[in-house]
Every structure is written in C-alpha cells, then in structure tokens.
Amino acid sequence: MASRGQRLVEAMQLRGYAKQHALAYALGVNESTITRWKNDGPMTLDNVVTLCRLLDVSVDWFLNGTGSLNAHNGYHPAANTPLALTIRRAELVMTDRAQAMLVAFIDEILPAP
C-alpha cells in the first residue's frame, strides 16, 4: 500500500503540480513543509483539509489510502481543467473582495445566458 507521502506525489501529478514550490505557494507554506509531508511527516488537520480541497482529493484516500482519490465528488473530468484548478487555488488565497472583483470581471466578459 502506498504511503501518505506517495499519495501526495500522485495527487500533485494528477492535478498539475509538477513542482512542489507551486503547491507550497498555493497553500501558503514553505517548500520544506511539502518535503516533510512527502516524507510522511506530521500534518495538522487544517493543512490536510486545505491540501485535499486544493488538490480535489478525498481526505479518506489521502490519509488512509482507502477508497478512491475522487470518492468525495464522483469525479467530473471538467473539474480538473486548468481553469477549474486555478479557481480552486484562487479561492484559498484571495480575499473576499478580490474574489468578488474576479467574479464581477468574469460575469462582465461572458455572454449573457
């Protein structure tokens, strides 16, 4: 059975995080933290939840290796497009005001339904 660190590497690859510094930046942690996690080092529950949300993986799968990586959402391929991944990252790091401005901008440039 794969270790938690191996599952982290797998999720990073599947979700387009080829470099750990990109993941560290998106999570607001140091690269050394990602290295520690890859080596099965300790993680806070907050970090587990934030990481699983960002990488869009099941917490059960990440922590225990049980179930499917996508068990939490029934897996929708469109949810893993570069745009969807970028928006998930933005939700984690942008202020409410910045998010509102981004939504307003996107609404402005899209054609009416």
TIRO-2110 file (N, C-alpha, C; in Angstrom, 1 decimal):
// TIRO-2110
0.8, -1.2, 0.0, N, 1, A
0.0, 0.0, 0.0, CA, 1, A
0.9, 1.2, 0.0, C, 1, A
0.5, 2.2, -0.8, N, 2, A
1.3, 3.5, -0.9, CA, 2, A
1.2, 4.3, 0.5, C, 2, A
2.2, 5.0, 0.7, N, 3, A
2.3, 5.8, 1.9, CA, 3, A
1.5, 7.2, 1.6, C, 3, A
1.2, 7.9, 2.7, N, 4, A
0.6, 9.2, 2.5, CA, 4, A
1.5, 10.1, 1.6, C, 4, A
2.8, 10.1, 1.8, N, 5, A
3.7, 10.9, 1.0, CA, 5, A
3.6, 10.5, -0.5, C, 5, A
3.5, 9.2, -0.7, N, 6, A
3.4, 8.7, -2.1, CA, 6, A
2.0, 9.2, -2.7, C, 6, A
1.0, 9.1, -1.9, N, 7, A
-0.3, 9.6, -2.4, CA, 7, A
-0.3, 11.1, -2.7, C, 7, A
0.5, 11.9, -1.9, N, 8, A
0.6, 13.3, -2.1, CA, 8, A
1.3, 13.5, -3.5, C, 8, A
2.3, 12.8, -3.7, N, 9, A
3.0, 12.9, -5.0, CA, 9, A
2.1, 12.6, -6.2, C, 9, A
1.3, 11.5, -6.0, N, 10, A
0.4, 11.1, -7.0, CA, 10, A
-0.7, 12.2, -7.3, C, 10, A
-1.2, 12.7, -6.2, N, 11, A
-2.2, 13.8, -6.4, CA, 11, A
-1.6, 15.0, -7.0, C, 11, A
-0.4, 15.4, -6.6, N, 12, A
0.2, 16.5, -7.2, CA, 12, A
0.4, 16.3, -8.7, C, 12, A
0.8, 15.2, -9.2, N, 13, A
1.0, 14.9, -10.6, CA, 13, A
-0.3, 14.9, -11.3, C, 13, A
-1.4, 14.3, -10.8, N, 14, A
-2.7, 14.3, -11.4, CA, 14, A
-3.3, 15.6, -11.5, C, 14, A
-3.0, 16.5, -10.6, N, 15, A
-3.6, 17.8, -10.6, CA, 15, A
-2.8, 18.9, -11.1, C, 15, A
-1.7, 18.5, -11.7, N, 16, A
-0.8, 19.5, -12.5, CA, 16, A
0.2, 20.3, -11.6, C, 16, A
0.5, 19.8, -10.5, N, 17, A
1.5, 20.4, -9.7, CA, 17, A
2.8, 19.7, -9.9, C, 17, A
3.5, 20.0, -10.9, N, 18, A
4.8, 19.3, -11.2, CA, 18, A
5.9, 19.7, -10.3, C, 18, A
5.8, 20.9, -9.8, N, 19, A
6.9, 21.4, -8.8, CA, 19, A
6.3, 21.7, -7.5, C, 19, A
7.0, 21.3, -6.4, N, 20, A
6.4, 21.4, -5.1, CA, 20, A
6.4, 22.9, -4.7, C, 20, A
7.2, 23.7, -5.3, N, 21, A
7.2, 25.1, -4.9, CA, 21, A
5.8, 25.8, -5.3, C, 21, A
5.3, 25.3, -6.4, N, 22, A
3.9, 25.8, -6.8, CA, 22, A
2.9, 25.4, -5.8, C, 22, A
2.9, 24.2, -5.3, N, 23, A
2.0, 23.7, -4.3, CA, 23, A
2.2, 24.5, -3.0, C, 23, A
3.4, 24.6, -2.6, N, 24, A
3.7, 25.4, -1.4, CA, 24, A
3.2, 26.8, -1.5, C, 24, A
3.4, 27.4, -2.6, N, 25, A
2.9, 28.8, -2.8, CA, 25, A
1.4, 28.8, -2.7, C, 25, A
0.7, 27.9, -3.4, N, 26, A
-0.8, 27.9, -3.3, CA, 26, A
-1.3, 27.6, -1.9, C, 26, A
-0.6, 26.9, -1.1, N, 27, A
-1.0, 26.6, 0.2, CA, 27, A
-0.5, 27.6, 1.3, C, 27, A
0.4, 28.4, 0.9, N, 28, A
1.0, 29.4, 1.8, CA, 28, A
1.9, 28.8, 2.8, C, 28, A
2.6, 27.8, 2.4, N, 29, A
3.6, 27.1, 3.3, CA, 29, A
5.0, 27.1, 2.6, C, 29, A
6.0, 26.7, 3.4, N, 30, A
7.3, 26.6, 2.8, CA, 30, A
7.5, 25.3, 2.0, C, 30, A
8.4, 25.4, 1.1, N, 31, A
8.7, 24.1, 0.3, CA, 31, A
9.2, 23.0, 1.2, C, 31, A
9.9, 23.4, 2.3, N, 32, A
10.4, 22.3, 3.2, CA, 32, A
9.2, 21.6, 3.9, C, 32, A
8.1, 22.3, 4.0, N, 33, A
6.9, 21.7, 4.6, CA, 33, A
6.3, 20.6, 3.6, C, 33, A
6.3, 20.9, 2.3, N, 34, A
5.9, 20.0, 1.4, CA, 34, A
6.8, 18.8, 1.4, C, 34, A
8.1, 19.0, 1.4, N, 35, A
9.1, 17.9, 1.5, CA, 35, A
8.8, 17.0, 2.7, C, 35, A
8.6, 17.7, 3.9, N, 36, A
8.3, 16.9, 5.1, CA, 36, A
7.0, 16.0, 4.9, C, 36, A
6.0, 16.6, 4.3, N, 37, A
4.8, 15.9, 4.0, CA, 37, A
5.0, 14.7, 3.1, C, 37, A
5.9, 14.9, 2.0, N, 38, A
6.2, 13.9, 1.1, CA, 38, A
6.9, 12.7, 1.8, C, 38, A
7.6, 13.0, 2.9, N, 39, A
8.3, 12.0, 3.7, CA, 39, A
7.5, 11.5, 4.8, C, 39, A
6.1, 11.7, 4.7, N, 40, A
5.2, 11.2, 5.7, CA, 40, A
5.3, 11.9, 7.1, C, 40, A
5.8, 13.2, 7.0, N, 41, A
5.9, 14.0, 8.3, CA, 41, A
4.6, 14.4, 8.8, C, 41, A
4.5, 14.9, 10.0, N, 42, A
3.2, 15.3, 10.6, CA, 42, A
2.6, 16.4, 9.8, C, 42, A
1.2, 16.4, 9.9, N, 43, A
0.4, 17.5, 9.2, CA, 43, A
-0.7, 17.8, 10.2, C, 43, A
-1.1, 19.1, 10.3, N, 44, A
-2.2, 19.5, 11.1, CA, 44, A
-3.5, 19.1, 10.3, C, 44, A
-4.6, 19.0, 11.0, N, 45, A
-5.9, 18.7, 10.3, CA, 45, A
-6.2, 19.9, 9.4, C, 45, A
-6.0, 21.1, 9.8, N, 46, A
-6.2, 22.2, 8.9, CA, 46, A
-5.5, 22.1, 7.6, C, 46, A
-4.2, 21.7, 7.6, N, 47, A
-3.4, 21.5, 6.4, CA, 47, A
-3.9, 20.4, 5.6, C, 47, A
-4.3, 19.3, 6.2, N, 48, A
-4.9, 18.2, 5.5, CA, 48, A
-6.1, 18.6, 4.7, C, 48, A
-7.0, 19.3, 5.3, N, 49, A
-8.3, 19.7, 4.7, CA, 49, A
-8.0, 20.7, 3.6, C, 49, A
-7.1, 21.7, 3.8, N, 50, A
-6.7, 22.7, 2.8, CA, 50, A
-6.1, 22.0, 1.6, C, 50, A
-5.2, 21.1, 1.9, N, 51, A
-4.5, 20.4, 0.8, CA, 51, A
-5.4, 19.5, 0.0, C, 51, A
-6.3, 18.8, 0.6, N, 52, A
-7.3, 18.0, -0.1, CA, 52, A
-8.3, 18.8, -0.9, C, 52, A
-8.6, 19.9, -0.4, N, 53, A
-9.5, 20.8, -1.2, CA, 53, A
-8.8, 21.3, -2.4, C, 53, A
-7.6, 21.8, -2.2, N, 54, A
-6.8, 22.3, -3.3, CA, 54, A
-6.6, 21.3, -4.4, C, 54, A
-6.1, 20.1, -4.0, N, 55, A
-5.9, 19.0, -4.9, CA, 55, A
-7.1, 18.3, -5.4, C, 55, A
-8.2, 18.6, -4.7, N, 56, A
-9.5, 18.0, -5.0, CA, 56, A
-9.4, 16.5, -4.9, C, 56, A
-9.0, 16.0, -3.7, N, 57, A
-8.9, 14.6, -3.4, CA, 57, A
-9.6, 14.3, -2.2, C, 57, A
-10.0, 13.0, -2.0, N, 58, A
-10.7, 12.5, -0.9, CA, 58, A
-9.8, 12.5, 0.3, C, 58, A
-10.2, 13.1, 1.5, N, 59, A
-9.4, 13.0, 2.7, CA, 59, A
-9.2, 11.6, 3.1, C, 59, A
-10.2, 10.7, 3.0, N, 60, A
-10.1, 9.3, 3.3, CA, 60, A
-8.9, 8.7, 2.5, C, 60, A
-8.9, 8.9, 1.2, N, 61, A
-7.9, 8.4, 0.4, CA, 61, A
-6.5, 8.9, 0.7, C, 61, A
-6.5, 10.2, 0.9, N, 62, A
-5.2, 10.9, 1.2, CA, 62, A
-4.6, 10.4, 2.6, C, 62, A
-5.4, 10.3, 3.6, N, 63, A
-4.9, 9.9, 4.9, CA, 63, A
-4.7, 8.4, 5.1, C, 63, A
-5.6, 7.7, 4.6, N, 64, A
-5.6, 6.2, 4.9, CA, 64, A
-5.4, 5.3, 3.7, C, 64, A
-5.5, 5.9, 2.5, N, 65, A
-5.3, 5.1, 1.3, CA, 65, A
-6.5, 4.2, 1.0, C, 65, A
-7.7, 4.6, 1.6, N, 66, A
-8.9, 3.8, 1.4, CA, 66, A
-9.8, 4.5, 0.4, C, 66, A
-10.5, 3.8, -0.4, N, 67, A
-11.4, 4.3, -1.3, CA, 67, A
-10.7, 4.9, -2.5, C, 67, A
-11.3, 5.8, -3.2, N, 68, A
-10.8, 6.3, -4.5, CA, 68, A
-10.3, 7.8, -4.2, C, 68, A
-9.3, 8.2, -5.0, N, 69, A
-8.8, 9.5, -4.9, CA, 69, A
-10.0, 10.5, -5.1, C, 69, A
-10.9, 10.2, -6.0, N, 70, A
-12.1, 11.0, -6.3, CA, 70, A
-13.4, 10.6, -5.7, C, 70, A
-13.3, 9.8, -4.6, N, 71, A
-14.5, 9.3, -4.0, CA, 71, A
-15.4, 10.4, -3.4, C, 71, A
-14.9, 11.5, -3.1, N, 72, A
-15.6, 12.6, -2.5, CA, 72, A
-16.5, 13.3, -3.4, C, 72, A
-16.3, 13.2, -4.7, N, 73, A
-17.1, 14.0, -5.6, CA, 73, A
-17.6, 13.3, -6.9, C, 73, A
-17.4, 12.0, -6.9, N, 74, A
-17.9, 11.3, -8.1, CA, 74, A
-17.1, 11.6, -9.3, C, 74, A
-16.0, 12.4, -9.2, N, 75, A
-15.1, 12.7, -10.3, CA, 75, A
-15.8, 13.2, -11.6, C, 75, A
-15.6, 14.4, -11.8, N, 76, A
-16.0, 15.1, -13.1, CA, 76, A
-14.8, 15.6, -13.8, C, 76, A
-14.4, 15.0, -14.9, N, 77, A
-13.2, 15.5, -15.6, CA, 77, A
-13.1, 17.0, -15.8, C, 77, A
-14.2, 17.6, -16.1, N, 78, A
-14.2, 19.1, -16.3, CA, 78, A
-13.7, 19.8, -15.0, C, 78, A
-13.8, 19.2, -13.9, N, 79, A
-13.4, 19.8, -12.6, CA, 79, A
-11.9, 19.9, -12.5, C, 79, A
-11.2, 19.3, -13.4, N, 80, A
-9.7, 19.3, -13.4, CA, 80, A
-9.1, 20.0, -14.5, C, 80, A
-9.8, 20.9, -15.2, N, 81, A
-9.2, 21.7, -16.2, CA, 81, A
-8.3, 22.7, -15.6, C, 81, A
-7.4, 23.3, -16.4, N, 82, A
-6.5, 24.3, -15.8, CA, 82, A
-7.3, 25.5, -15.2, C, 82, A
-8.4, 25.9, -15.8, N, 83, A
-9.2, 27.0, -15.3, CA, 83, A
-9.8, 26.6, -13.9, C, 83, A
-10.4, 25.4, -13.8, N, 84, A
-11.0, 25.0, -12.6, CA, 84, A
-10.0, 24.9, -11.5, C, 84, A
-8.8, 24.3, -11.8, N, 85, A
-7.7, 24.2, -10.8, CA, 85, A
-7.3, 25.6, -10.3, C, 85, A
-7.2, 26.5, -11.2, N, 86, A
-6.7, 27.9, -10.9, CA, 86, A
-7.8, 28.6, -10.0, C, 86, A
-9.0, 28.4, -10.3, N, 87, A
-10.1, 29.0, -9.5, CA, 87, A
-10.1, 28.4, -8.1, C, 87, A
-9.9, 27.1, -8.0, N, 88, A
-9.8, 26.5, -6.6, CA, 88, A
-8.6, 27.0, -5.8, C, 88, A
-7.5, 27.2, -6.5, N, 89, A
-6.3, 27.8, -5.9, CA, 89, A
-6.6, 29.3, -5.4, C, 89, A
-7.3, 30.0, -6.3, N, 90, A
-7.6, 31.4, -6.0, CA, 90, A
-8.6, 31.5, -4.8, C, 90, A
-9.5, 30.6, -4.7, N, 91, A
-10.4, 30.6, -3.5, CA, 91, A
-9.7, 30.5, -2.2, C, 91, A
-8.6, 29.8, -2.2, N, 92, A
-7.8, 29.5, -1.0, CA, 92, A
-7.0, 30.7, -0.6, C, 92, A
-6.5, 31.5, -1.5, N, 93, A
-5.6, 32.6, -1.2, CA, 93, A
-6.1, 34.0, -1.4, C, 93, A
-7.2, 34.2, -2.1, N, 94, A
-7.7, 35.5, -2.4, CA, 94, A
-8.7, 36.0, -1.3, C, 94, A
-8.6, 37.3, -1.0, N, 95, A
-9.6, 37.9, -0.1, CA, 95, A
-11.0, 37.8, -0.7, C, 95, A
-12.0, 38.0, 0.2, N, 96, A
-13.4, 38.0, -0.3, CA, 96, A
-13.6, 39.1, -1.3, C, 96, A
-13.0, 40.3, -1.1, N, 97, A
-13.1, 41.4, -2.0, CA, 97, A
-12.5, 41.1, -3.4, C, 97, A
-11.3, 40.5, -3.3, N, 98, A
-10.6, 40.1, -4.6, CA, 98, A
-11.5, 39.1, -5.3, C, 98, A
-12.0, 38.1, -4.6, N, 99, A
-12.9, 37.1, -5.2, CA, 99, A
-14.1, 37.8, -5.9, C, 99, A
-14.7, 38.7, -5.2, N, 100, A
-15.9, 39.4, -5.7, CA, 100, A
-15.6, 40.1, -7.0, C, 100, A
-14.4, 40.8, -7.0, N, 101, A
-14.0, 41.5, -8.2, CA, 101, A
-13.7, 40.6, -9.3, C, 101, A
-13.1, 39.4, -9.1, N, 102, A
-12.9, 38.5, -10.1, CA, 102, A
-14.2, 37.9, -10.7, C, 102, A
-15.1, 37.6, -9.8, N, 103, A
-16.4, 37.1, -10.3, CA, 103, A
-17.1, 38.2, -11.1, C, 103, A
-17.1, 39.4, -10.7, N, 104, A
-17.7, 40.5, -11.5, CA, 104, A
-17.0, 40.7, -12.8, C, 104, A
-15.7, 40.5, -12.9, N, 105, A
-15.0, 40.6, -14.2, CA, 105, A
-15.4, 39.5, -15.1, C, 105, A
-15.4, 38.3, -14.6, N, 106, A
-15.8, 37.1, -15.4, CA, 106, A
-17.3, 37.3, -15.9, C, 106, A
-18.2, 37.7, -15.0, N, 107, A
-19.6, 38.0, -15.4, CA, 107, A
-19.6, 39.0, -16.5, C, 107, A
-18.8, 40.0, -16.4, N, 108, A
-18.8, 41.1, -17.4, CA, 108, A
-18.3, 40.6, -18.8, C, 108, A
-17.3, 39.7, -18.8, N, 109, A
-16.8, 39.3, -20.1, CA, 109, A
-17.5, 38.1, -20.8, C, 109, A
-18.3, 37.4, -20.0, N, 110, A
-19.1, 36.3, -20.5, CA, 110, A
-20.4, 36.8, -21.2, C, 110, A
-20.8, 36.1, -22.3, N, 111, A
-22.1, 36.5, -22.9, CA, 111, A
-23.2, 36.1, -21.9, C, 111, A
-24.3, 36.8, -22.0, N, 112, A
-25.5, 36.5, -21.2, CA, 112, A
-26.0, 35.1, -21.5, C, 112, A
-26.5, 34.4, -20.5, N, 113, A
-27.0, 33.1, -20.8, CA, 113, A
-28.3, 33.1, -21.6, C, 113, A
END
